[in-house]
Amino acid sequence: MNKKFDPNNVIIKICMSGMGLEDCGNSEGAIAMFHKAWHEATDDYERFIAAYHLARIQENITDKLKWMETSLQCAQNIDDDNVKSAYSTLYINIANCYEELGDSEQATRNYELAKSYNGALTDKGPFYHGTKADLKVGDFLIAGGNSNYKPGLKMNHIYFTANVNGAGLAAALAKGKGRERVYIVEPTGEFENDPNVTDKKFPGNLTRSYRSQEPLKIIGEETEWTKPTATKRREWHENLAKNKGDIIN
């Protein structure tokens, strides 16, 4: 299965609604929403995400462990690079559960498994960068530009993704009057998971969002991606305006 993270996916939207209820202090409503996501999930990718959120919200450690192991099993059934970034997070949570249950052998085993998935990134791309800048093949994107999301903030990294629709959204939100462009890019040095999205609302780096302090070389331009609707654009701009959280720079 090769299934990429899609914020418009029905199950992901249900989980987002559940997280919204959770943020408002409505735990019962959140649990009901996550159960709805689990029962309506149609494949292992959706079940992996729904089970993770059911695990998170459990107060009973045995129940938390059951759902976390279910999430891991579903993720392993997929066996795809799009979800492998979640393995370490799932193993750590499973290890924490075993530790609370007093099973040090299983806790140690799962901590070691978590470490085994915590090495260098293996994503081979292709990678994309969304912008309104008019660039050409051979140009380089470098860190130090202004943030699209926080006025006056100079960015220490250049950001990119292996999800073309994610790059398209970045282009839609980018500053400037130019045409929305999605460039195919090649990292020239080391890169890391984007800490602004990794292990935040979902386990690991499901959006395959990265950042680097080294330049990105433009090697082509992508012309086909799902463009956000006017309603979605407005929602994103409203959410960004309301977001007071710090950007990890």
C-alpha positions as CSV (number, residue, x, y, z in Angstrom):
1,M,0.0,0.0,0.0
2,N,1.3,3.4,-0.9
3,K,-1.0,5.9,0.8
4,K,0.0,9.4,1.5
5,F,-1.3,11.6,4.3
6,D,-4.3,13.6,3.1
7,P,-5.9,16.2,5.4
8,N,-9.1,15.7,3.4
9,N,-9.3,12.0,4.2
10,V,-12.6,11.3,6.0
11,I,-11.0,9.4,8.9
12,I,-8.3,12.0,9.4
13,K,-11.0,14.7,9.5
14,I,-12.9,12.7,12.1
15,C,-9.7,12.4,14.2
16,M,-9.1,16.2,13.8
17,S,-12.7,16.8,15.1
18,G,-11.9,14.5,18.0
19,M,-8.7,16.4,18.8
20,G,-10.7,19.6,18.7
21,L,-13.2,18.2,21.3
22,E,-10.2,17.0,23.4
23,D,-8.7,20.5,23.3
24,C,-12.0,21.9,24.7
25,G,-11.9,19.4,27.6
26,N,-14.6,17.1,26.2
27,S,-12.9,13.8,26.6
28,E,-16.0,11.7,26.3
29,G,-16.9,13.4,23.0
30,A,-13.3,12.9,21.8
31,I,-13.3,9.2,22.6
32,A,-16.6,8.8,20.8
33,M,-15.2,10.5,17.8
34,F,-12.1,8.3,17.7
35,H,-14.2,5.2,18.0
36,K,-16.2,6.5,15.1
37,A,-13.0,6.8,13.1
38,W,-12.0,3.3,14.0
39,H,-15.3,1.8,13.0
40,E,-15.5,3.7,9.7
41,A,-11.9,3.1,8.7
42,T,-11.6,1.1,5.5
43,D,-7.9,0.1,5.4
44,D,-4.9,-0.4,7.6
45,Y,-3.7,3.2,7.1
46,E,-6.9,4.7,8.5
47,R,-7.0,2.0,11.3
48,F,-3.4,2.8,12.2
49,I,-4.3,6.5,12.7
50,A,-7.6,5.9,14.5
51,A,-6.1,3.3,16.9
52,Y,-3.2,5.7,17.8
53,H,-5.7,8.4,18.9
54,L,-7.8,5.9,20.8
55,A,-4.6,4.8,22.6
56,R,-3.6,8.4,23.4
57,I,-6.8,9.2,25.2
58,Q,-7.1,6.0,27.3
59,E,-6.7,6.4,31.1
60,N,-6.3,2.7,31.7
61,I,-2.7,1.6,30.9
62,T,-3.8,-1.9,29.7
63,D,-6.3,-0.3,27.3
64,K,-3.7,2.2,26.1
65,L,-1.2,-0.6,25.4
66,K,-3.8,-2.6,23.5
67,W,-4.7,0.3,21.2
68,M,-1.0,1.3,20.7
69,E,-0.1,-2.2,19.7
70,T,-3.1,-2.3,17.4
71,S,-1.9,0.9,15.8
72,L,1.6,-0.5,15.4
73,Q,0.3,-3.7,13.8
74,C,-1.8,-1.8,11.3
75,A,1.2,0.4,10.4
76,Q,3.4,-2.7,9.9
77,N,0.7,-4.3,7.7
78,I,1.1,-1.3,5.4
79,D,5.0,-1.6,5.4
80,D,5.4,1.7,3.5
81,D,7.9,4.6,3.8
82,N,4.9,6.9,4.3
83,V,4.3,5.5,7.8
84,K,7.7,4.2,9.0
85,S,8.5,7.5,10.6
86,A,5.8,6.6,13.2
87,Y,7.4,3.3,14.3
88,S,9.8,4.9,16.8
89,T,6.9,6.9,18.4
90,L,4.7,3.9,18.6
91,Y,7.4,1.7,20.1
92,I,8.3,4.4,22.7
93,N,4.6,4.6,23.8
94,I,4.4,0.8,24.0
95,A,7.6,0.7,26.1
96,N,6.2,3.3,28.4
97,C,3.0,1.2,28.9
98,Y,5.0,-1.9,29.7
99,E,7.2,0.1,32.1
100,E,4.0,1.3,34.0
101,L,2.8,-2.3,34.1
102,G,6.1,-3.4,35.7
103,D,7.2,-5.5,32.7
104,S,10.8,-4.3,32.4
105,E,11.8,-6.9,29.9
106,Q,9.1,-5.9,27.4
107,A,9.8,-2.2,28.1
108,T,13.5,-2.6,27.3
109,R,12.8,-4.6,24.2
110,N,10.4,-1.9,22.8
111,Y,12.8,1.0,23.8
112,E,15.5,-0.8,21.8
113,L,13.1,-1.2,18.8
114,A,12.3,2.5,19.0
115,K,16.0,3.4,18.9
116,S,16.5,1.2,15.9
117,Y,14.1,3.4,13.9
118,N,15.6,6.6,15.1
119,G,18.6,6.8,12.8
120,A,19.3,8.9,9.7
121,L,16.4,9.7,7.4
122,T,16.0,7.3,4.5
123,D,13.3,9.1,2.4
124,K,14.5,9.2,-1.2
125,G,11.8,11.6,-2.4
126,P,11.0,13.0,-4.9
127,F,10.9,16.3,-2.9
128,Y,9.0,19.5,-3.5
129,H,9.0,23.1,-2.4
130,G,6.0,25.4,-2.8
131,T,6.4,29.1,-3.4
132,K,5.2,32.1,-5.4
133,A,8.7,32.9,-6.6
134,D,9.6,32.6,-10.3
135,L,12.7,30.3,-10.3
136,K,14.4,28.1,-12.9
137,V,16.1,24.8,-13.0
138,G,19.6,25.1,-11.5
139,D,18.7,27.8,-9.0
140,F,19.2,27.2,-5.3
141,L,16.8,27.8,-2.4
142,I,18.6,28.9,0.7
143,A,17.7,29.5,4.4
144,G,17.3,32.9,5.8
145,G,14.0,34.0,4.1
146,N,11.0,35.5,5.9
147,S,8.5,33.1,7.4
148,N,5.1,32.7,5.6
149,Y,3.5,32.1,8.9
150,K,5.0,34.6,11.4
151,P,5.7,38.3,10.5
152,G,9.3,39.4,11.1
153,L,10.7,35.9,11.6
154,K,13.8,34.9,9.6
155,M,13.9,31.2,9.0
156,N,17.1,29.3,9.8
157,H,16.1,26.4,7.6
158,I,14.6,25.8,4.2
159,Y,11.5,23.6,4.2
160,F,10.4,21.0,1.7
161,T,8.2,17.8,1.6
162,A,7.8,14.6,-0.3
163,N,4.0,15.3,-0.5
164,V,3.3,17.2,-3.6
165,N,-0.1,18.4,-2.3
166,G,1.6,19.7,0.9
167,A,4.0,21.7,-1.3
168,G,0.9,23.0,-3.2
169,L,-0.6,24.2,0.0
170,A,2.6,25.9,1.0
171,A,2.6,27.7,-2.4
172,A,-1.0,28.8,-1.8
173,L,-0.1,30.2,1.7
174,A,3.2,31.8,0.5
175,K,3.7,35.6,0.5
176,G,3.8,37.4,-2.7
177,K,1.6,38.1,-5.8
178,G,3.2,35.6,-8.2
179,R,1.8,32.4,-9.5
180,E,1.7,29.4,-7.2
181,R,4.6,27.2,-8.1
182,V,5.8,23.7,-6.9
183,Y,9.4,23.0,-7.7
184,I,11.1,19.6,-7.6
185,V,14.1,20.0,-5.4
186,E,17.2,18.1,-4.4
187,P,18.8,18.5,-0.9
188,T,22.5,19.3,-1.1
189,G,23.2,18.3,2.5
190,E,21.8,16.7,5.5
191,F,18.1,17.3,6.4
192,E,15.8,16.5,9.3
193,N,12.2,15.9,10.1
194,D,10.3,19.2,10.5
195,P,9.8,19.5,14.3
196,N,6.8,21.8,13.8
197,V,4.7,18.9,12.6
198,T,6.6,15.7,13.7
199,D,4.9,13.9,16.6
200,K,2.4,16.7,17.0
201,K,-1.1,15.8,16.0
202,F,-0.1,12.5,14.4
203,P,2.7,10.0,15.1
204,G,6.0,10.5,13.4
205,N,6.2,12.6,10.2
206,L,3.3,11.3,8.2
207,T,3.3,14.4,6.0
208,R,7.0,13.7,5.1
209,S,7.9,17.3,5.9
210,Y,11.6,18.2,6.2
211,R,14.0,21.0,6.7
212,S,17.6,21.7,6.0
213,Q,20.2,24.4,6.7
214,E,21.9,23.5,3.4
215,P,20.6,24.8,0.0
216,L,18.0,22.9,-2.1
217,K,18.7,22.7,-5.8
218,I,15.8,23.1,-8.2
219,I,15.8,20.2,-10.6
220,G,12.4,20.6,-12.1
221,E,8.8,21.9,-11.8
222,E,5.7,20.0,-10.9
223,T,2.5,21.2,-12.6
224,E,-0.1,18.7,-11.3
225,W,-1.3,18.8,-7.7
226,T,-4.6,19.1,-5.9
227,K,-5.1,22.8,-5.3
228,P,-6.8,23.8,-2.1
229,T,-10.3,25.3,-2.6
230,A,-11.1,28.9,-1.7
231,T,-12.9,27.7,1.4
232,K,-9.8,25.7,2.5
233,R,-7.5,28.6,1.8
234,R,-9.7,30.9,4.0
235,E,-9.7,28.3,6.8
236,W,-5.9,28.0,6.7
237,H,-5.4,31.7,6.7
238,E,-7.8,32.0,9.7
239,N,-6.1,29.3,11.6
240,L,-2.7,30.8,11.0
241,A,-4.0,34.2,12.2
242,K,-5.3,32.6,15.4
243,N,-2.2,30.4,16.0
244,K,-0.1,32.0,18.8
245,G,2.3,29.1,19.2
246,D,6.0,29.5,18.5
247,I,7.5,28.2,15.3
248,I,10.5,25.9,16.0
249,N,13.1,27.6,14.0
